[in-house]
């Protein structure tokens, strides 16, 4: 199927062509940079908790890490599901359908409440699950205390994603940045106060960290929601009007688009979780080196992730108004920007790996020598997969702007679990390349998915992904 003829590009000369690319580049960057910094700030929020839990001692840090390792994959899966609000609102905005915007956001809150409610019983079973796989009982009990104090954070966390999706669709991303940075500062103060019992509050230790994180998520949600319902240009959408009125077609549409997104996120998070387990079988040095290299790679990943979020909106807007050229410009601009940035980080990782890993490991301590060497080696490989990682995440988000999520989910699951993971195991343990083999397997899986997703976006017209939404709304 060829792409429908919709809004043509005005002018055919080189100047007009260049102007459209320049305009799209500026619009995408203006939308993306607050999201990028907000993602980095969100990482800092978690890092602050890790540092403060570390001050309690190794046992508490291990328990907090276990709790986070259990909670975060479910939370990210839920965030992926409700993230469907972003492309759907963008498409509705592109069509100029104000009523649909309100209904999509309202049903987004419904989906967030449903998903959080379904996840709560799972995360509250952390103790029996961890004990069943042989985790230390004392550390597991501490992890359970964290979870029981903070499980309710799932509700505001998913609610934040609904409001963020709405704001992103209207290019109001700076408020997201401001609220996130304030959240980081408030979290540091609250966590410090509740963990150690300062300023007249009781010493709650890990429970204090969980309560602080939950309260900060609630504060951030209320701040963003308050901004939307009071802002001069946004309050006209009345997103809370008739909140309890069901709209089952849009409820189902959010789940139809969002569930594959959530499962895609779960597949990728799961791949890296299993990779960490494989590294644990190799030894302490390999595990520590893996953690350092992965933290650096994850930090760089926030940039193409933010660009991808912007691409979902920009592609969705163009798709909603039937602008096939706009879809092409939005998608390819984001892919080029994301891949270009990752090319720079790849060069950095390959050029000065030792300097980067010493940020996390003390090079003056002889006990760290092996871990430092391994971390630098892994980081060099991470430099290789930076390119494909950036390409795959932006391509996936661009396809989400077209509401194309089911096939990308299947491609991602196959690439991660049936290409990347077996390759990691075979290279790492059968060919005895150890940690290097595991990282090469991760790179292989990401490269496989990147090629397929970028190709799918390139062939979107032939694959019938540019069909109009008029019949479905």
C-alpha positions as CSV (number, residue, x, y, z in Angstrom):
1,X,0.0,0.0,0.0
2,X,1.3,3.4,-0.9
3,X,1.1,6.4,1.4
4,X,-2.1,8.4,0.8
5,X,-1.8,11.8,-0.8
6,X,-2.5,14.3,1.9
7,X,-0.7,17.6,2.6
8,X,1.9,18.1,0.0
9,X,5.3,19.7,0.5
10,X,4.9,23.3,-0.8
11,X,7.7,24.1,-3.2
12,X,10.2,21.8,-4.8
13,X,13.3,23.8,-4.8
14,X,16.3,23.1,-2.6
15,X,15.7,26.1,-0.4
16,X,12.1,25.0,0.6
17,X,13.3,21.4,1.2
18,X,16.1,22.7,3.5
19,X,13.8,25.0,5.3
20,X,11.4,22.2,6.2
21,X,14.2,20.1,7.6
22,X,15.5,23.1,9.5
23,X,12.1,23.9,10.9
24,X,11.6,20.3,12.0
25,X,15.0,20.1,13.5
26,X,14.3,23.2,15.6
27,X,10.8,22.0,16.6
28,X,12.0,18.5,17.6
29,X,14.9,19.9,19.6
30,X,12.7,22.4,21.4
31,X,10.3,19.7,22.4
32,X,13.0,17.1,23.3
33,X,15.6,19.0,25.3
34,X,13.5,19.5,28.4
35,X,12.5,15.8,28.2
36,X,16.1,14.8,28.0
37,X,17.1,16.8,31.0
38,X,14.0,15.6,32.9
39,X,15.0,12.0,32.2
40,X,18.6,12.6,33.5
41,X,17.1,14.3,36.6
42,X,14.8,11.3,37.1
43,X,18.0,9.1,37.1
44,X,19.5,11.5,39.6
45,X,16.5,11.0,41.9
46,X,17.2,7.2,42.0
47,X,20.9,7.8,42.4
48,X,20.2,10.1,45.5
49,X,18.3,7.2,47.1
50,X,21.1,4.8,46.4
51,X,23.7,7.1,48.0
52,X,21.6,7.7,51.1
53,X,20.8,4.0,51.5
54,X,24.5,3.3,51.1
55,X,25.1,5.5,54.2
56,X,23.0,3.1,56.2
57,X,25.4,0.3,55.3
58,X,25.9,-2.5,52.8
59,X,23.0,-4.6,54.1
60,X,20.6,-1.8,53.6
61,X,22.0,-0.8,50.2
62,X,21.7,-4.4,49.1
63,X,18.1,-4.6,50.3
64,X,17.2,-1.3,48.6
65,X,18.8,-2.4,45.4
66,X,16.8,-5.7,45.5
67,X,13.6,-3.8,46.1
68,X,14.3,-1.4,43.2
69,X,15.3,-4.3,40.9
70,X,11.9,-5.9,41.6
71,X,9.7,-2.8,41.5
72,X,11.2,-0.8,38.6
73,X,10.6,-3.3,35.8
74,X,6.9,-3.5,36.7
75,X,6.7,0.3,37.1
76,X,8.4,0.9,33.7
77,X,6.0,-1.6,32.1
78,X,3.0,0.3,33.5
79,X,4.5,3.6,32.4
80,X,4.9,2.1,28.9
81,X,1.2,1.1,28.8
82,X,-0.1,4.5,29.8
83,X,2.5,6.1,27.6
84,X,0.0,5.4,24.7
85,X,-1.7,8.6,25.7
86,X,1.1,10.6,24.1
87,X,0.7,9.4,20.4
88,X,-3.1,9.3,20.7
89,X,-3.4,12.9,22.1
90,X,-0.9,14.1,19.5
91,X,-3.0,12.5,16.7
92,X,-6.1,14.1,18.1
93,X,-4.4,17.4,18.3
94,X,-3.3,17.1,14.7
95,X,-6.9,16.5,13.7
96,X,-8.0,19.5,15.8
97,X,-10.3,17.2,17.9
98,X,-10.5,18.9,21.3
99,X,-13.1,16.5,22.7
100,X,-11.0,13.5,21.8
101,X,-8.0,15.0,23.7
102,X,-10.1,15.3,26.9
103,X,-11.5,11.8,26.6
104,X,-8.1,10.2,25.9
105,X,-6.5,11.8,28.9
106,X,-9.4,10.9,31.1
107,X,-9.3,7.3,30.0
108,X,-5.5,7.4,30.4
109,X,-6.1,8.0,34.1
110,X,-8.5,5.1,34.2
111,X,-5.9,2.8,32.6
112,X,-3.2,4.1,35.0
113,X,-5.4,3.2,38.0
114,X,-6.3,-0.2,36.6
115,X,-2.6,-1.1,35.8
116,X,-1.3,0.1,39.2
117,X,-4.0,-1.9,41.0
118,X,-3.1,-5.0,39.1
119,X,0.6,-4.5,39.8
120,X,0.3,-3.9,43.6
121,X,-0.4,-7.5,44.6
122,X,2.6,-8.6,42.5
123,X,5.1,-6.2,44.1
124,X,3.8,-7.0,47.6
125,X,4.8,-10.6,47.1
126,X,8.5,-9.7,46.9
127,X,9.5,-11.7,49.9
128,X,8.2,-15.2,48.9
129,X,9.5,-14.7,45.3
130,X,13.0,-13.7,46.4
131,X,13.2,-16.4,49.1
132,X,12.1,-18.9,46.4
133,X,15.2,-18.0,44.3
134,X,17.6,-18.2,47.2
135,X,18.1,-14.6,48.3
136,X,19.3,-13.8,51.8
137,X,16.4,-13.9,54.2
138,X,17.5,-10.9,56.2
139,X,18.1,-8.7,53.2
140,X,14.8,-9.9,51.6
141,X,12.9,-8.9,54.8
142,X,14.4,-5.4,54.6
143,X,13.5,-5.2,50.9
144,X,9.9,-6.2,51.8
145,X,9.7,-3.4,54.4
146,X,10.7,-0.9,51.6
147,X,8.0,-2.3,49.3
148,X,5.2,-2.3,51.9
149,X,6.0,1.3,52.7
150,X,6.1,2.5,49.1
151,X,4.0,0.3,46.9
152,X,1.4,3.0,46.6
153,X,3.9,5.1,44.6
154,X,2.7,3.2,41.5
155,X,-0.5,5.3,41.3
156,X,1.1,8.8,41.2
157,X,4.0,7.5,39.1
158,X,1.6,6.2,36.3
159,X,-0.5,9.3,36.7
160,X,2.6,11.5,36.1
161,X,3.1,9.7,32.8
162,X,-0.5,10.5,31.7
163,X,-0.1,14.2,32.4
164,X,3.4,14.2,30.9
165,X,2.0,12.6,27.7
166,X,-0.6,15.3,27.5
167,X,1.9,18.1,28.1
168,X,4.3,16.7,25.6
169,X,1.6,16.6,22.9
170,X,1.2,20.3,23.3
171,X,4.9,21.0,23.5
172,X,4.7,22.1,27.1
173,X,7.7,20.2,28.2
174,X,9.6,22.9,30.2
175,X,7.2,22.5,33.1
176,X,8.0,18.8,33.1
177,X,11.7,19.7,33.5
178,X,11.0,22.2,36.2
179,X,8.8,19.9,38.3
180,X,11.3,17.0,37.9
181,X,14.2,19.0,39.1
182,X,12.2,20.3,42.1
183,X,11.2,16.7,42.7
184,X,14.9,15.6,42.9
185,X,15.6,18.3,45.5
186,X,12.5,17.6,47.6
187,X,13.3,13.9,47.4
188,X,16.8,14.4,48.7
189,X,15.5,16.4,51.6
190,X,12.7,14.1,52.4
191,X,14.7,10.9,52.1
192,X,17.5,12.4,54.3
193,X,15.0,13.4,56.9
194,X,13.0,10.2,57.0
195,X,15.8,7.7,56.5
196,X,18.0,9.0,59.3
197,X,15.3,10.7,61.5
198,X,16.3,14.3,61.4
199,X,14.3,17.5,62.2
200,X,12.2,15.7,64.8
201,X,11.0,12.9,62.5
202,X,11.5,9.2,63.5
203,X,14.3,7.2,61.9
204,X,12.6,5.0,59.4
205,X,15.6,3.7,57.4
206,X,14.5,1.9,54.2
207,X,10.9,2.6,54.9
208,X,11.7,6.3,55.0
209,X,13.3,6.1,51.5
210,X,10.2,4.4,50.2
211,X,7.8,6.9,51.8
212,X,9.9,9.8,50.5
213,X,9.9,8.5,46.9
214,X,6.1,7.9,47.1
215,X,5.5,11.4,48.5
216,X,7.7,13.0,45.8
217,X,5.8,11.2,43.1
218,X,2.5,12.4,44.5
219,X,3.8,16.0,44.8
220,X,5.1,15.9,41.2
221,X,1.8,14.5,39.9
222,X,-0.3,17.1,41.7
223,X,2.0,19.9,40.5
224,X,1.8,18.8,36.9
225,X,-2.0,18.3,37.1
226,X,-2.4,21.7,38.8
227,X,-0.5,23.3,36.0
228,X,-2.7,21.7,33.4
229,X,-6.0,22.6,35.0
230,X,-5.0,26.3,35.6
231,X,-2.8,27.1,32.6
232,X,-4.5,29.6,30.3
233,X,-4.2,27.5,27.1
234,X,-4.5,24.1,28.6
235,X,-7.4,24.4,31.1
236,X,-9.8,24.7,28.1
237,X,-9.5,20.9,27.6
238,X,-11.1,20.2,31.0
239,X,-9.4,16.9,31.4
240,X,-11.1,16.2,34.7
241,X,-14.6,17.1,33.7
242,X,-17.0,14.1,34.0
243,X,-14.0,12.0,35.2
244,X,-16.2,9.0,36.2
245,X,-17.9,8.8,32.8
246,X,-16.6,5.8,30.9
247,X,-15.5,5.9,27.3
248,X,-14.8,2.3,26.5
249,X,-13.7,2.7,22.9
250,X,-10.9,5.0,23.9
251,X,-10.1,2.9,27.0
252,X,-9.7,-0.1,24.8
253,X,-7.7,1.9,22.3
254,X,-5.2,3.0,25.0
255,X,-4.8,-0.6,26.0
256,X,-4.5,-1.7,22.4
257,X,-1.7,0.7,21.7
258,X,-0.2,0.7,25.2
259,X,0.0,-3.0,26.1
260,X,2.6,-3.7,23.3
261,X,4.6,-0.7,24.5
262,X,4.6,-2.0,28.0
263,X,5.6,-5.5,26.9
264,X,8.4,-4.1,24.7
265,X,9.8,-2.2,27.7
266,X,9.5,-5.3,29.9
267,X,11.4,-7.3,27.2
268,X,14.3,-4.9,27.1
269,X,14.5,-4.4,30.9
270,X,14.2,-8.2,31.3
271,X,17.1,-8.7,28.9
272,X,19.4,-6.5,30.9
273,X,18.3,-8.1,34.1
274,X,19.2,-11.5,32.9
275,X,22.5,-10.1,31.6
276,X,23.2,-8.9,35.1
277,X,22.5,-12.4,36.4
278,X,24.8,-14.0,33.9
279,X,27.5,-11.5,34.9
280,X,26.9,-12.5,38.5
281,X,27.8,-16.1,37.6
282,X,31.2,-14.9,36.4
283,X,32.3,-13.2,39.6
284,X,32.3,-10.0,41.7
285,X,34.7,-8.1,39.5
286,X,32.6,-8.8,36.4
287,X,29.4,-7.8,38.1
288,X,30.9,-4.5,39.4
289,X,32.4,-3.7,36.0
290,X,29.1,-4.5,34.3
291,X,27.3,-2.2,36.6
292,X,29.7,0.7,36.0
293,X,29.6,0.3,32.2
294,X,25.9,-0.1,32.2
295,X,25.4,3.1,34.3
296,X,27.4,5.1,31.8
297,X,25.6,3.6,28.8
298,X,22.2,4.2,30.5
299,X,23.0,7.8,31.2
300,X,23.9,8.4,27.5
301,X,20.7,6.6,26.6
302,X,18.6,9.3,28.2
303,X,19.3,11.6,25.2
304,X,17.9,9.4,22.4
305,X,15.1,8.4,24.8
306,X,14.1,12.0,25.1
307,X,14.4,12.5,21.4
308,X,12.2,9.4,20.9
309,X,9.5,10.8,23.2
310,X,9.6,14.0,21.1
311,X,9.4,11.9,17.9
312,X,6.3,10.2,19.1
313,X,4.6,13.5,19.5
314,X,5.9,15.1,16.3
315,X,5.1,12.0,14.2
316,X,1.7,11.8,15.9
317,X,0.8,15.4,15.1
318,X,1.7,15.0,11.5
319,X,-0.1,11.7,11.2
320,X,-3.2,13.2,12.8
321,X,-3.4,16.0,10.3
322,X,-2.7,13.7,7.4
323,X,0.7,15.1,6.6
324,X,2.8,12.3,5.1
325,X,5.8,14.5,4.5
326,X,5.6,15.8,8.1
327,X,5.7,12.1,9.3
328,X,8.8,11.5,7.2
329,X,10.6,14.6,8.4
330,X,9.7,14.1,12.1
331,X,10.8,10.5,12.2
332,X,14.0,10.8,10.2
333,X,15.0,14.0,12.0
334,X,14.8,12.3,15.3
335,X,16.5,9.1,14.1
336,X,19.4,11.2,12.7
337,X,19.7,13.3,15.9
338,X,19.6,10.3,18.2
339,X,22.1,8.3,16.2
340,X,24.3,11.3,15.8
341,X,24.5,11.9,19.5
342,X,25.2,8.3,20.2
343,X,28.0,8.4,17.6
344,X,29.6,11.1,19.8
345,X,29.2,9.0,23.0
346,X,30.5,6.0,21.2
347,X,33.6,7.9,20.2
348,X,34.0,9.1,23.8
349,X,33.6,5.6,25.3
350,X,36.1,4.2,22.8
351,X,38.6,7.0,23.3
352,X,38.8,7.4,27.1
353,X,37.1,4.4,28.8
354,X,39.6,4.3,31.7
355,X,38.9,8.0,32.6
356,X,35.2,7.4,32.6
357,X,35.1,4.2,34.7
358,X,37.3,5.8,37.4
359,X,34.4,8.1,38.2
360,X,32.8,5.1,39.9
361,X,35.8,3.0,40.9
362,X,38.9,4.3,42.9
363,X,41.9,3.6,40.7
364,X,44.3,4.1,43.6
365,X,42.9,1.0,45.3
366,X,44.7,-2.1,44.0
367,X,41.7,-4.2,44.8
368,X,39.8,-2.4,42.0
369,X,42.4,-3.1,39.3
370,X,40.6,-6.1,37.7
371,X,37.2,-4.5,37.8
372,X,38.6,-1.3,36.3
373,X,40.2,-3.2,33.4
374,X,37.0,-5.1,32.8
375,X,34.8,-2.0,33.0
376,X,36.9,-0.2,30.5
377,X,36.7,-3.2,28.1
378,X,32.9,-3.4,28.5
379,X,32.6,0.3,27.9
380,X,34.4,0.0,24.6
381,X,31.8,-2.6,23.5
382,X,29.1,-0.3,24.9
383,X,30.4,2.3,22.5
384,X,29.7,0.0,19.6
385,X,26.1,-0.7,20.6
386,X,25.4,3.0,21.4
387,X,24.7,3.6,17.8
388,X,22.2,0.8,17.3
389,X,20.6,1.5,20.8
390,X,20.0,5.1,19.8
391,X,18.6,4.1,16.5
392,X,16.2,1.4,17.8
393,X,14.7,3.5,20.6
394,X,14.0,6.5,18.3
395,X,12.6,4.3,15.6
396,X,10.3,2.5,18.0
397,X,9.0,5.8,19.3
398,X,8.5,7.1,15.8
399,X,6.4,4.1,15.0
400,X,4.4,4.7,18.2
401,X,3.4,8.1,16.7
402,X,1.6,6.0,14.0
403,X,0.0,3.8,16.7
404,X,2.2,1.0,15.4
405,X,3.1,-1.0,18.5
406,X,2.2,-4.6,18.2
407,X,4.6,-5.7,15.4
408,X,7.5,-3.6,16.9
409,X,6.8,-5.5,20.2
410,X,7.1,-8.8,18.5
411,X,10.3,-7.8,16.7
412,X,11.8,-6.5,19.9
413,X,10.9,-9.6,21.9
414,X,12.4,-11.8,19.2
415,X,15.5,-9.7,18.8
416,X,16.2,-9.4,22.5
417,X,15.3,-12.9,23.7
418,X,15.9,-15.1,20.7
419,X,18.9,-13.3,19.2
420,X,20.6,-11.2,21.9
421,X,20.3,-13.5,24.9
422,X,21.3,-16.7,23.2
423,X,24.2,-14.9,21.6
424,X,25.3,-13.5,25.0
425,X,25.2,-17.0,26.5
426,X,27.0,-18.8,23.7
427,X,29.7,-16.2,23.4
428,X,30.1,-15.7,27.1
429,X,30.0,-19.3,28.4
430,X,30.3,-21.7,25.4
431,X,33.1,-19.8,23.7
432,X,34.4,-18.6,27.1
433,X,34.6,-14.9,26.2
434,X,33.0,-14.3,29.6
435,X,31.8,-10.7,30.2
436,X,32.9,-9.6,26.7
437,X,30.7,-12.3,25.2
438,X,27.7,-11.2,27.2
439,X,28.1,-7.6,26.1
440,X,28.6,-8.6,22.5
441,X,25.4,-10.6,22.8
442,X,23.6,-7.5,24.1
443,X,25.0,-5.5,21.1
444,X,23.9,-8.1,18.7
445,X,20.3,-8.1,20.0
446,X,20.1,-4.3,19.9
447,X,21.5,-4.2,16.4
448,X,19.0,-6.8,15.1
449,X,16.1,-4.8,16.6
450,X,17.5,-1.5,15.3
451,X,17.7,-2.7,11.7
452,X,14.2,-4.1,11.8
453,X,12.6,-1.1,13.4
454,X,14.4,1.5,11.2
455,X,13.5,-0.5,8.2
456,X,9.8,-0.7,9.3
457,X,9.7,3.1,9.6
458,X,11.3,3.5,6.2
459,X,8.7,1.1,4.6
460,X,5.8,2.5,6.6
461,X,3.8,3.4,3.4
462,X,4.3,0.0,1.8
463,X,3.3,-1.7,5.0
464,X,0.1,0.2,5.3
465,X,1.0,2.2,8.4
466,X,-0.1,5.5,7.0
467,X,-3.8,4.7,6.8
468,X,-6.0,7.5,8.0
469,X,-7.5,7.5,11.5
470,X,-10.7,9.0,10.4
471,X,-12.6,5.7,10.5
472,X,-11.5,4.8,14.0
473,X,-12.3,8.0,16.0
